[in-house]
């Protein structure tokens, strides 16, 4: 990945900044599971291909973000790179109710902006803390009304107010970068996907215990099942200072381990395993309408083959704690601009962008290692 001292990617509505990426297939490794699995099913489906194809297509939920946002977006400039907004939904509805009370809405508990560089040999990921106070744009709400947005709104309320389109619009306004794709993963789907993979090997440097995220891991080597993996990416109180910033570091460490696990899984060796992965993956995600079919996911996944954990550079949006509320963080505007400008130019993020950020301090990310 270029030489990259700290790289990430994101973009947001507003203004004529932005660039168009070719619509080639690229993206991020967690999503690669879906694309690889789907591709294998198509290749190995045999006589049952028609049924399998129909069923897997029916699993995928799509959102037409382009139609919802119209032309009020950054310019789409073709330079061979690609940007994807990946959200983890914290809805407590349905099978997710065990993780908390269903209050009739959902927020983006996890948000990552994935930038795949031209040539698709390296990528950067910028995590956006859910408690970041931003200026949220006006959005159409989930019940068809208009929410005016405003200053000092928590980032994760964008999804709660207006669903995927509002989340994308907020990111595009923040960054000036047009999102090529949107991918959302929910709690239950994430768990099932990890279980279908046979778990993800990690090593914990010290015990992690968090009753709120249902996680209790001693120090040492583990192969995390779906429930444990979900607990790890949700935990705050078991590591670091108990903040969302520490949780993001854990998420980034887990993504590295997941990438390595996916690379080590022989998805084409067993049609049964392949179908199980494809079924779990396609049920786990909601995508933009440009990815909501097996054929589209296959194309998307083909561009991920060269990416390994060492090719993906992960940072947190440069932030500082809000002087008026220590439970919230504010973007460091000058440093954040360095991040967005670098990505707009398809260049590595300079080390100066994250050097003084609260988001990349602390040792929570060292608690979990690959293997």
N, C-alpha and C positions, 0 to 999 in steps of 0.2 A: 504494500500500500504506500505509495509514494514515500516519503520518509516520515511523515506523520508523527508529530509529537503528541498530539491529542486530537482526534478527529471525530466528528460527529456530523449529523445531518438533520436539517429540519427546514421548514419553510412556512410562510404564512401569507395570507391574503393581504392585499393592500399594495397598491403601487404597481409600477411597471417593471419592478425587478423580477428576476426569475429566469428560468431557462427551460428549454424543452429537452427532455431526454427522449431518445429514440424509444420506441415502445418495446425494445427487446426485452428479453426475459432476464430479470435479475432481482436481487432483493436480499432477503435475509434468510438465515439458516433455519430458524425455527419453522418458517413457512416452507422451506425446501422439503421438509418431511412430506407435506401434502402433495407437492408437485412431483417429487420422486415416486411416491407411492402411487399416485394416479397414473404416472407414466408407465410404471411396471404393470399395473392392472391392464392397461390398454395393450401392452405387449404380450402379456401372458393370459389374457382372458379366454382365448380359445372359443369354444362353442357358446360359452356363457357370456361372451363379451357384451352383447346387446343389453342383457339384463343388468350386468355390473355397471356398464356405462350409464344407463338410465338411472340406476339407484344412486350412484355417486353424484351424478349431476343434481339429483333431487335433494341431496344433503346440503348443498352449498347455498348459503343465503347471500344475496347481493343487494347493494344499495347504489342507486344511480346518483352519485354525488355530483357528477358533471351537470346533470339536469337541474339539481337543486341549487347549485351555486351559480350557474350561468356564466356570464362573462366577468363577474366581479372577483377576479382572481389575478395573481401575478402572471406575467407573460410566460408562455410555454416556449422555451428556446431549446433547440436541438444541439446538444453537445455530447451525447452518448452516455451521460450519467443518468441516474434514476434516484428518486426520492420516494420513500414509502412511510406513511404514518402507521405505526403498529400500536394498537391499544389493547389493554387487558381490561375487560369490563368487570365491575364489581357488583353487578346486579344480584340481589338476594332472592330473585323470583325462582319458581320451579325447583329444580334439583340443587340450586345454589343456596337455598334457604338455611341450610345448616351453618352458613358462615355469618349469619346475622339476620336481623329483622328486615323483612321486605317493606320498604317505605314507599313503594310505588315508582321508584326511579332507579337509575344506575349512573355511576360516575366512572370515569376512566382512571381506575386505580393505578394503572401502569401506562406510561406513554413513552414511546421511543420513536425517534425519527431516524430512519435508516437511509444513508446515502451510499449508493454503489457507484464507485468511480468508473470513468470511461474505461472500457476494456474488461470490466467486471472481474478484476483480479483482486480487488480490495474494497473494503467498505468501512464506513464510519457510522457509529450509532450515538445519537445525542438523547440522553434521557431527560425528560422534563418533569421535575418534581410536581406532584399533584397539588401541593399547597402553594405553588408559585402564584403570586398576585400579578395579574395581567389586565390589560384593557381588552375586554371581550367585545367583539363586534356584535352588531345587531344580527339576530338569527331568527329563522322561522322555528317555532317550538314544535314539539312532537304532536301537539294537538292543533297545529295549523295557525296559531297566533304569532305575533311578533314580539320577541323579547329585545329591548333596546340595548342590552349589554351595558357597558360602562367600565369605569376604572376600578382598580383594586378588587377584581373578581378572581376567585380561585380558578386556576386553570382547569381543574377537573369538573367544574360546573358546566363547562361548555357542552360536554357530552350529555350531562343531565338535562340541560335546557333544550338542546336542539339535536341530540343524537350525533351520528357520524358526520353529517354535513357541517354542523356547527363546530365540532372538534377540528375538522380539516380547515375550516375557515379561520378559526382562531390561530392555528399553527401557521397558516399561510400569512396572516396579518402580522404575526410576531416576527417571522423570518424573512418575508419577501420571497420565499421559495415556493413554487407550485408543487404540490404533492401529485406524483404520478399515480400512486395507488394507496389504498386504505385496507388494512387487515385488522380485524378484531378477534380476540380469543376470549372465551368465557371460562369461568372456574372449572365447571364440570368437563368441558371439552378438553381443557388443558390436562386434567388428571387422567382422563382416558387415553389421551395421546401418549403420555409418559408411560403408562402401564403397557400399552401396545408396543412401545419401544423396548420393553423389558427393563425399564428403569434407567436412571442416569447415574453413573459412578461419580462420586465426589469424595474429597477428604476434608474433614473439618478440623481446624487447628485447635479448637476448644469446644466444650459443650455448648449447645444452643437449646434453650428451653423458653418457649413462649406459649402460654396457655391460650392466648387470643388467636393465634394462628394455628393452634393444634400441632405444634412442633416440639419434639423432645429428642434431640440427637446428642449422644455422647461424642467426645472427641474421637477421631479416627476415620477409617475408610467406611463408606456406605455406598450402597446402590439404592438411590432414592426411588420409591414407588410414586405413583401419581399424587397421593395424599401428602406424602412428605415433601415432594417437590413443590406443590402448591403452598404448603406451610412455609417453606424456605423463602419463596419469592414474596410472600405476604408479611413475613415477620419483621417487626421493628424493635420490639422490646427485648429480644434475646441477644442483640449485638449492638455495639457502638453506643451512641448516646440516646438511642430509642427514637430517633427522628426518621422521617421519610427519606432523608439523605442517606442514612446508613442502609436502609432497605434497598435503595436503588443500587448501592454497591453490591449487595448480595445478589440482586437480580442480574447484574452485569456478569458477576462471577459464574452464576448458574448458566447463563446463556452460553458462555464459553464452554462449559462442560457439556451442554446440550449439543453444541455444534460438533464437538469431538465424538459424542455418542452417535449422532446421525451419520457421520463419516464412517464410523466403524460398523454400521448395521448393513448387512447384505440384503438390501430390500428386494433384489431380484432373484434370490435363491429359493424362496418359498412362496408360491402363489397364495397360500393361506395367510401367511404372515403379511404378505404384501397387501392383500385385501383388507385385513384387519387394520393396518396402518392407514390405508387410503380411506377407509370408512370412518375411522376415528378423526383423522385429520380434516376431512371435508365436513364432518359434523361440528368440529370445534370452532370453525372460523366463519366470520362474516366478511365479505370483501366488497370492494367497489365493483361496479357492473362490468369493468374491463377484465375482471379475473374470475367471474362467477360461473365458470364451466370447467369441466375436466380438460378440454383442449387448451383453454387459456392458461390453466394452472400448469399444465405440462410445459408449455412454452416458457412460462415464468420460471419454472424450476430448472430448465436446461441451462439458464445463465448462471446458476449457483454452483455448478460442479467444481469450479476452481477455488472456492472460498473455504478456508479453514479457520480455526479459532485465531491463529496468529495473523490472519489477514483482516480481521475485524477489530477496529480500534473503537473503544467505548469511553465516552465522557459524559458528564452531567452538564446541563446548561449552566453557565456561570451565574451563580446566585450569591446573595448575602442574606443573613437573617434580617427580617423587617424590624427596625427599631421600635415600631409601634406595637408589634405583636410577635414575640419570639417563636410562636407556632406557625408562622408564615415566612416565606422567603420572597425576595425581590430579585428580578434579573439584574445583573451588573451590565448596564446598557452598553458601555464601550466594549467590554469583553465579549458580550453576546454578539455584538456587531461583527467582531472579528470571526466568530464562528460562522455566522451566516454568510459573510462576504467570502470566506474561504470556500464554503460549499457551493456558493453561486458560481465561483470560478473553477469548481471541481479541483480544488487544491487541498492539501493537508491543513488541518487546523493548527495554528501556531501555539507553542507551549504557553506563550504569554496570555492566551485567552482564558486558560483555566488555572493559572499559577496561584491566584489569590481567591479562588472560588471556594465557598463553604461546601459546595457539592462534591469536590474531589479531595477533601480532607478526611481525616479519620482512618481507622483501620478495619472497618467492617468488611471491606472487600477482600482482605487477606485471610479472613476466617474460613472461607471456602475455596478449595482449589480443585482443579480437574483431576479425576482419577482417584 
